[in-house]
Amino acid sequence: MAFIDETGNSFRARVASTWARRGQPPVLHRRDKRREVSSIACLLAPSRKVRRARLYARHIHGSFDSDDVVRGLIYFRRKAGQPLLVVWDRLNQHRSRRTLDFISRHPEDFHLEWLPAYAPDLNPEEGCNSVVKSELRNATPDTDEQLRAQARAAFRRLARRSDVLAGFFKHAGLRLTGLT
């Protein structure tokens, strides 16, 4: 079972509280451009083959279109090593003709289940996005490539935290046993 969602990080992200020496407030120099890096992430539920949750992500400059979603599905299917039951929201790119045509041409690899219209609390992958955004809140990259590298590194660090990933399923009200 693959929970998939997208998120974006930009140079205009909100600044959060941080630490500094007394009398020396921190100064974060942030570029004022609207450039962004978008990430599509897949949180795989544990299965009979793999007993722990796994997290994979792809990152691009700018916003996602349907072709990027299809490339993400191909990547996630390859990483999972088995057919995917894809659970996701009703984002336009998920419902586009291009995406649905691709999935219908590969019925042995993908099966779709839709989350209710607005239910981020039901998708455990939302927790991954929240952790990554929190980690990058005070990041001050100078270039798009640095922002992309920071997002990639944050997702990779999170992917190594199987206890945290398991907590996202629990928070969404899902038991890890019996999911697959």
Secondary structure, 3 states (H helix, E strand, C coil): CEEEEEEEEECCCCCCCCCCCCCCCCCCCCCCCCCEEEEEEEEECCCCCCCCCEEEEEEEECCCCHHHHHHHHHHHHHHHCCCEEEEECCCHHHHCHHHHHHHHHCCCCEEEEECCCCCHHHCCHHHHHHHHHHHHCCCCCCCHHHHHHHHHHHHHHHHCCHHHHHHHHHHCCCCCCCCC
